[in-house]
Amino acid sequence: MRVTFVGLNYKPEVTGIAPYTADVAEGLLCRGYDIHVVTGFPHYPQWAPDPRYAGSIISETVEGVPVTRLRHFVPDSMTVGQRTHLEMSFGTRAIRHRLPRAADVVVCVSPALVSTGMVLARLKAQTVRPALGVWVQDLYSKGVIETGTLQGPSATATTNLESGILRAADGVAVIHQRFADHAVSGLGVAEGKVSIIPNWTHMPEQTPMTREHARDLLGWSRTDVIALHAGNMGLKQGLDNVVDAARESDRLGGPVKFVLMGDGNQRGLLEDLGRGISSLTFMKSLPEKEFRAALAAADALIVNERPEVAEMSVPSKLTSYFGSGSPVLAVTASGSVTDHEVRTAGGGERVQPADPTALVRAVIDLAADPDRGARYAEAGQRYVRHTMSREAALDRFETWLQQLVRAHRGRSSTDLSAGFSVKSDLTSP
């Protein structure tokens, strides 16, 4: 089977969606599939073009996978208009680029939603077209409401756009049951078109590092109590709460050292907020060995969300956190998707969001009870082994691709005007 993936993010980006798309592409290639990836230039999570990549189009082979990179606009601030410009820029390049015409299946990865709609619109206009799937990692219709980015008619328009795009595909894969429920009840996607493929750990299984060895490798003190947040520093993470917790730790004499590791469009603002706080350290993203060491070195791994964020996404960092050998503190609303995942795994406990004092106290209490922390860590590792393996995910993905082909063969091509409309005659930036 010939499969083309179309999405903004791919290796060498190390966080977010990119590792999952790359893992599936490489895994399916090893299983005998003919794979091609159409993607953007590396820019995430730093939201700046990677200077190692030049030109407007690059064709390369990454771990055996043929990859075509299309240069696109990269915003310097993440407003709604800038995000839309980014996605339209990539979508315009993608539909003007000659997508592999012999593909049996084209899978669009969302985000980016707008470029996904543009690609689907172009392909469905063809007399002979491949099967079309959308792999949903984040729900735009939930995200714009929960982050307060859009309200009223604008939020309704976003919901209608997402609904039309997902209904236009031959099939939709989502990463959580709650996403599937919303796709059906909130977006009007036929239940039979929705499949659930949970994210998995994309880090190869290795013998866990001891906390002492990990700290020695990183040059961290063996005696400090360290709470680490690793990954994107964006709007939905609400990491000003962690900065405030570090300030509270300073007030208490520094019982907890907070580390924010990674990048994102909010990092500069967070660094400004954190100036002069002794209990707060910022780190750039690390290579895999050092990244593993950082996770193993922490007394607690933090996933922090704004109080209103409940349904829009499943933090990709959880797949790495659960396998790390360290316990998780989920700073999130009760009943959120993140809360559900941590409770299901047994890998940690919930902390009230936007309450920095509660976060400091939770870290102190967890560090003071190593047996409890060890139970959480062991449960998380068990959950990864039993339910989050790469091979199980590839099996689910293969099944979904076969379903897409059958669904496409079973229905004729239809005009997109019944579903959604995306302008595709934009001028490429």
C-alpha positions as CSV (number, residue, x, y, z in Angstrom):
1,M,0.0,0.0,0.0
2,R,1.3,3.5,-0.9
3,V,0.7,6.0,1.9
4,T,1.4,9.7,1.9
5,F,1.4,11.7,5.1
6,V,0.8,15.5,4.9
7,G,1.5,17.6,8.0
8,L,3.4,20.6,9.2
9,N,5.7,18.8,11.6
10,Y,8.3,16.1,11.3
11,K,11.8,15.1,12.4
12,P,14.1,16.6,13.4
13,E,11.5,18.3,15.6
14,V,11.7,16.4,18.9
15,T,8.4,17.4,20.7
16,G,4.7,17.6,19.9
17,I,3.3,15.8,16.9
18,A,6.5,15.3,14.9
19,P,7.9,12.2,16.7
20,Y,4.5,10.4,16.3
21,T,4.3,11.0,12.6
22,A,7.9,10.0,12.1
23,D,7.4,6.9,14.2
24,V,4.4,5.7,12.2
25,A,6.1,6.5,8.9
26,E,9.2,4.6,9.8
27,G,7.2,1.7,11.4
28,L,5.0,1.3,8.3
29,L,8.0,1.5,6.0
30,C,9.6,-1.5,8.0
31,R,6.3,-3.4,7.5
32,G,6.5,-3.1,3.8
33,Y,4.4,0.0,3.0
34,D,5.5,2.5,0.4
35,I,5.7,5.8,2.4
36,H,6.1,9.4,1.5
37,V,5.9,12.4,3.8
38,V,5.1,16.0,2.7
39,T,5.9,18.4,5.6
40,G,7.1,21.8,6.5
41,F,10.5,23.2,7.4
42,P,11.5,22.5,11.1
43,H,10.4,25.4,13.3
44,Y,8.7,23.9,16.5
45,P,8.7,24.5,19.4
46,Q,11.0,27.5,19.1
47,W,8.7,29.0,16.4
48,A,11.7,30.1,14.3
49,P,13.0,28.5,11.1
50,D,15.8,26.0,11.7
51,P,18.9,27.7,10.1
52,R,20.2,24.3,8.9
53,Y,17.5,24.2,6.3
54,A,17.7,26.5,3.3
55,G,15.8,26.9,0.0
56,S,12.1,26.6,-0.8
57,I,11.7,22.8,-1.4
58,I,13.9,20.1,0.0
59,S,13.7,16.4,-0.9
60,E,15.6,14.1,1.5
61,T,15.5,10.7,3.0
62,V,15.0,10.6,6.8
63,E,15.6,7.1,8.4
64,G,14.7,5.5,5.1
65,V,11.5,7.6,4.6
66,P,11.3,9.9,1.5
67,V,10.4,13.4,2.8
68,T,9.5,16.5,0.9
69,R,9.8,19.7,2.8
70,L,8.0,22.9,1.7
71,R,9.0,26.2,3.1
72,H,6.1,28.2,4.7
73,F,5.5,31.3,6.8
74,V,6.6,31.0,10.5
75,P,4.9,33.5,12.8
76,D,6.8,35.5,15.4
77,S,3.7,35.6,17.6
78,M,0.8,33.2,17.9
79,T,-2.3,35.2,17.2
80,V,-5.3,33.7,15.4
81,G,-4.3,35.6,12.3
82,Q,-0.7,34.5,12.4
83,R,-1.7,30.8,13.0
84,T,-4.1,31.0,10.1
85,H,-1.4,32.5,7.9
86,L,1.0,29.7,8.8
87,E,-1.5,27.0,8.0
88,M,-2.7,28.6,4.8
89,S,1.0,29.2,3.7
90,F,1.8,25.5,4.2
91,G,-1.6,24.4,2.6
92,T,-1.0,26.5,-0.4
93,R,2.5,25.1,-1.0
94,A,1.1,21.6,-0.4
95,I,-1.7,21.8,-3.0
96,R,0.6,23.5,-5.5
97,H,3.2,20.8,-5.0
98,R,2.6,17.7,-6.9
99,L,1.5,15.3,-4.3
100,P,2.3,11.6,-5.1
101,R,-0.5,10.8,-7.5
102,A,-0.1,7.1,-7.1
103,A,-0.9,7.1,-3.4
104,D,-3.6,4.7,-2.2
105,V,-4.1,6.7,1.0
106,V,-3.3,10.3,2.0
107,V,-3.3,11.0,5.7
108,C,-3.5,14.6,6.8
109,V,-2.2,15.4,10.3
110,S,-4.2,17.9,12.3
111,P,-3.1,20.3,13.6
112,A,-2.8,22.0,11.0
113,L,-6.6,22.1,10.4
114,V,-6.7,24.7,7.7
115,S,-4.0,23.2,5.5
116,T,-5.7,19.8,6.0
117,G,-8.9,21.3,4.6
118,M,-7.1,22.7,1.7
119,V,-5.4,19.4,0.8
120,L,-8.7,17.5,1.2
121,A,-10.5,20.0,-1.0
122,R,-7.9,19.7,-3.8
123,L,-7.8,15.9,-3.7
124,K,-11.6,15.4,-3.6
125,A,-11.9,17.6,-6.7
126,Q,-9.9,15.0,-8.6
127,T,-11.8,12.5,-10.8
128,V,-9.6,9.7,-9.4
129,R,-8.4,10.2,-5.9
130,P,-6.8,8.3,-3.0
131,A,-8.6,7.4,0.2
132,L,-8.4,10.4,2.6
133,G,-7.9,10.2,6.3
134,V,-7.4,12.8,9.0
135,W,-5.3,12.0,12.1
136,V,-6.5,14.4,14.9
137,Q,-4.0,15.2,17.6
138,D,-5.7,18.3,18.9
139,L,-9.4,19.5,18.7
140,Y,-9.5,23.1,17.3
141,S,-13.2,23.5,18.2
142,K,-12.4,22.8,21.9
143,G,-9.1,24.6,21.9
144,V,-10.3,28.0,20.8
145,I,-13.0,28.0,23.4
146,E,-11.0,26.6,26.3
147,T,-8.1,28.9,25.7
148,G,-10.4,31.9,25.2
149,T,-8.8,32.5,21.8
150,L,-12.1,32.9,20.0
151,Q,-15.7,33.4,21.2
152,G,-19.2,33.8,19.7
153,P,-19.5,33.6,15.9
154,S,-15.8,33.1,15.4
155,A,-15.8,30.0,17.7
156,T,-18.9,28.7,15.9
157,A,-17.2,29.2,12.5
158,T,-14.2,27.2,13.7
159,T,-16.4,24.4,14.9
160,N,-18.2,24.4,11.6
161,L,-14.9,24.3,9.7
162,E,-13.6,21.4,11.7
163,S,-16.8,19.6,11.4
164,G,-16.9,19.9,7.6
165,I,-13.3,18.9,7.2
166,L,-13.6,15.7,9.4
167,R,-17.0,14.8,7.8
168,A,-15.4,15.2,4.3
169,A,-12.7,12.6,5.0
170,D,-13.2,8.9,4.4
171,G,-12.1,8.3,8.0
172,V,-10.9,10.0,11.1
173,A,-8.4,8.8,13.7
174,V,-8.3,10.4,17.1
175,I,-6.1,9.8,20.1
176,H,-8.6,9.6,22.9
177,Q,-12.2,8.3,23.5
178,R,-13.3,11.8,24.6
179,F,-12.1,13.1,21.2
180,A,-14.1,10.4,19.5
181,D,-17.2,11.4,21.6
182,H,-16.9,15.0,20.6
183,A,-16.2,14.2,16.9
184,V,-19.5,12.3,16.8
185,S,-21.8,14.4,19.1
186,G,-20.3,17.8,18.7
187,L,-18.9,17.8,15.1
188,G,-21.4,15.4,13.4
189,V,-18.9,12.8,12.2
190,A,-20.5,9.5,11.6
191,E,-19.6,7.1,14.4
192,G,-18.5,4.4,12.0
193,K,-15.9,6.8,10.5
194,V,-14.1,7.5,13.8
195,S,-11.2,5.3,15.0
196,I,-9.2,5.6,18.2
197,I,-5.4,5.3,18.0
198,P,-4.0,6.4,21.4
199,N,-0.5,8.0,21.3
200,W,2.3,5.8,22.5
201,T,5.8,6.1,23.9
202,H,8.1,6.9,21.0
203,M,11.3,6.4,23.1
204,P,12.9,3.0,22.8
205,E,12.7,0.9,26.0
206,Q,15.9,1.0,28.0
207,T,17.0,0.1,31.5
208,P,15.8,3.0,33.7
209,M,18.5,5.3,35.1
210,T,18.8,5.8,38.8
211,R,18.0,9.3,40.0
212,E,21.5,9.6,41.4
213,H,23.2,8.6,38.2
214,A,20.9,10.8,36.1
215,R,21.7,13.8,38.3
216,D,25.4,13.1,38.1
217,L,25.1,13.0,34.3
218,L,23.4,16.4,34.3
219,G,25.5,18.0,37.0
220,W,22.4,18.4,39.3
221,S,22.6,18.3,43.0
222,R,21.7,14.9,44.5
223,T,20.0,16.6,47.5
224,D,17.7,19.2,45.8
225,V,14.0,18.5,45.4
226,I,13.5,19.0,41.7
227,A,10.2,19.4,39.8
228,L,10.5,19.4,36.0
229,H,8.2,20.5,33.2
230,A,9.5,19.2,29.9
231,G,8.1,20.2,26.5
232,N,6.3,23.0,24.8
233,M,5.8,26.3,26.6
234,G,2.6,27.6,25.0
235,L,-0.6,29.3,25.9
236,K,-2.6,26.2,27.0
237,Q,0.2,25.1,29.4
238,G,-0.3,28.1,31.6
239,L,3.2,27.9,32.9
240,D,3.0,31.2,34.7
241,N,1.6,29.0,37.5
242,V,5.0,27.2,37.7
243,V,6.8,30.5,37.8
244,D,4.6,31.6,40.6
245,A,5.2,28.3,42.4
246,A,9.0,28.9,42.1
247,R,8.5,32.3,43.6
248,E,6.5,30.8,46.5
249,S,9.4,28.3,47.0
250,D,11.8,31.2,47.3
251,R,9.5,32.7,49.9
252,L,9.6,29.4,51.9
253,G,13.4,29.2,51.7
254,G,13.8,27.2,48.5
255,P,12.5,23.7,49.3
256,V,11.8,23.0,45.7
257,K,13.8,23.7,42.5
258,F,11.5,24.1,39.5
259,V,12.9,23.5,36.0
260,L,11.2,24.5,32.8
261,M,12.8,22.6,29.9
262,G,12.0,23.1,26.2
263,D,10.8,26.0,24.1
264,G,7.7,27.6,22.8
265,N,6.0,30.9,22.0
266,Q,5.6,31.8,25.7
267,R,9.1,31.1,26.8
268,G,10.4,34.7,26.5
269,L,7.4,36.0,28.6
270,L,8.0,33.3,31.2
271,E,11.7,34.1,31.4
272,D,10.7,37.8,32.0
273,L,8.3,36.8,34.7
274,G,10.9,34.5,36.4
275,R,13.7,37.0,36.6
276,G,15.3,37.0,40.0
277,I,13.6,33.8,41.2
278,S,16.3,31.5,42.6
279,S,14.1,28.4,42.6
280,L,13.5,28.6,38.9
281,T,15.8,27.3,36.0
282,F,15.2,27.4,32.3
283,M,16.8,24.8,30.0
284,K,16.7,24.2,26.3
285,S,15.5,20.9,24.8
286,L,18.1,18.1,25.3
287,P,19.2,15.2,23.1
288,E,17.6,11.9,23.8
289,K,20.1,10.5,26.4
290,E,20.2,13.8,28.4
291,F,16.4,14.1,28.0
292,R,15.9,10.7,29.5
293,A,18.3,11.6,32.3
294,A,16.4,14.8,33.1
295,L,13.1,12.9,33.4
296,A,14.7,10.3,35.6
297,A,16.4,12.9,37.7
298,A,13.2,14.7,38.8
299,D,11.4,14.1,42.0
300,A,8.2,15.0,40.2
301,L,7.3,15.6,36.5
302,I,4.8,18.4,36.0
303,V,2.1,18.6,33.3
304,N,0.5,22.0,33.8
305,E,-2.6,23.2,32.2
306,R,-4.8,26.3,32.4
307,P,-7.9,25.7,34.6
308,E,-10.2,26.0,31.6
309,V,-8.3,23.4,29.5
310,A,-10.2,20.1,29.8
311,E,-11.0,18.5,26.5
312,M,-8.8,20.0,23.7
313,S,-5.7,17.9,23.9
314,V,-3.9,15.0,25.5
315,P,-0.4,16.2,26.4
316,S,2.1,14.3,24.3
317,K,4.7,14.5,27.2
318,L,2.7,12.0,29.2
319,T,3.9,9.1,27.0
320,S,7.5,10.0,27.9
321,Y,6.7,10.8,31.5
322,F,5.0,7.5,32.3
323,G,8.0,5.5,31.1
324,S,10.6,7.6,32.9
325,G,10.6,6.1,36.4
326,S,9.5,9.3,38.0
327,P,6.0,10.2,39.3
328,V,3.7,12.7,37.6
329,L,1.9,15.7,39.1
330,A,-1.0,16.7,36.8
331,V,-1.8,20.3,37.5
332,T,-5.2,20.3,35.7
333,A,-8.9,20.6,36.2
334,S,-10.7,17.7,37.9
335,G,-12.2,15.4,35.2
336,S,-10.0,16.8,32.4
337,V,-8.6,14.5,29.7
338,T,-5.2,14.8,31.3
339,D,-6.6,14.0,34.8
340,H,-8.3,10.9,33.3
341,E,-5.1,9.7,31.6
342,V,-3.0,10.1,34.8
343,R,-5.6,8.3,36.9
344,T,-6.0,5.5,34.3
345,A,-2.2,4.9,34.3
346,G,-1.9,5.3,38.0
347,G,1.3,7.2,37.3
348,G,0.7,10.2,39.6
349,E,-1.9,12.5,41.1
350,R,-3.8,15.7,40.3
351,V,-3.0,19.1,41.7
352,Q,-5.4,22.0,41.6
353,P,-4.5,24.3,38.6
354,A,-3.6,28.0,39.0
355,D,-2.7,27.4,42.7
356,P,1.1,27.8,43.0
357,T,1.0,27.1,46.7
358,A,-0.8,23.8,46.2
359,L,1.9,22.9,43.6
360,V,4.8,23.6,45.9
361,R,3.1,21.6,48.7
362,A,2.4,18.7,46.4
363,V,6.0,18.4,45.3
364,I,7.3,18.6,48.9
365,D,4.8,15.9,50.0
366,L,5.7,13.6,47.1
367,A,9.4,14.0,47.7
368,A,8.9,13.2,51.4
369,D,7.2,9.9,50.6
370,P,9.5,8.0,48.2
371,D,7.5,4.9,48.5
372,R,4.4,6.6,47.1
373,G,6.5,8.1,44.3
374,A,7.9,4.7,43.5
375,R,4.4,3.2,43.3
376,Y,3.3,5.9,40.8
377,A,6.5,5.4,38.8
378,E,6.1,1.7,38.6
379,A,2.4,2.0,37.6
380,G,3.3,4.4,34.8
381,Q,5.9,2.1,33.4
382,R,3.5,-0.8,33.6
383,Y,0.9,1.2,31.7
384,V,3.4,2.0,29.0
385,R,4.4,-1.6,28.6
386,H,0.8,-2.9,28.4
387,T,-1.1,-0.2,26.5
388,M,1.3,2.3,25.0
389,S,3.7,0.2,22.9
390,R,4.8,1.3,19.5
391,E,3.9,-2.1,18.0
392,A,0.3,-2.0,19.3
393,A,0.0,1.6,17.8
394,L,1.3,0.4,14.4
395,D,-1.2,-2.5,14.4
396,R,-4.0,0.0,15.0
397,F,-2.7,2.3,12.3
398,E,-2.6,-0.6,9.8
399,T,-6.1,-1.5,10.6
400,W,-7.2,2.1,10.1
401,L,-5.5,2.4,6.8
402,Q,-7.2,-0.7,5.5
403,Q,-10.6,0.7,6.7
404,L,-9.9,3.9,4.8
405,V,-9.3,2.1,1.6
406,R,-12.5,0.0,2.0
407,A,-14.5,3.1,2.9
408,H,-13.3,4.9,-0.1
409,R,-14.0,2.1,-2.4
410,G,-17.5,1.9,-1.0
411,R,-18.5,5.5,-1.7
412,S,-18.2,7.7,-4.8
413,S,-16.4,11.0,-4.9
414,T,-18.7,13.8,-3.9
415,D,-18.5,17.6,-4.3
416,L,-17.1,19.3,-1.2
417,S,-19.7,22.1,-1.2
418,A,-22.0,19.9,0.8
419,G,-19.4,19.7,3.6
420,F,-17.0,22.7,3.8
421,S,-15.3,25.3,1.7
422,V,-11.6,26.2,2.0
423,K,-10.2,28.8,-0.4
424,S,-7.2,27.2,-2.2
425,D,-6.3,29.9,-4.7
426,L,-4.2,31.9,-2.2
427,T,-0.9,33.5,-3.1
428,S,2.0,31.6,-1.6
429,P,3.9,33.9,0.8
